Amino acid sequence: MVKDLESENENEMLNKIEGMILDKLVAVHNAGTKSMNYVELTDQISSPHPEDIDTALEDLVAQALIHSADGENYYITNDGLVEHKKRKTQGTLF
């Protein structure tokens, strides 16, 4: 039971971090910049477990919501824009 609660809390934290990443990349996209580098992105997102940011980035790439050709510069995909809007509308962005 405790393990399930920990897993649920971890999933909730990852979803929030994913939402923050999507939000940052949408803002960059809307400003006319195509990408944001890893250092800028991680500097703007706080997490008690920095490795969660890497996990969230990997999850978003795996879902094709963001892309990085070089592992350093990230940009939001069209699917990511749709997902951001969906999460924002549902109130689940972060």
Beta strands, then each sheet from edge to edge (+ up, - down):
strand 1: 36-37
strand 2: 66-67
strand 3: 73-76
sheet 1: 1+ 3- 2+
end
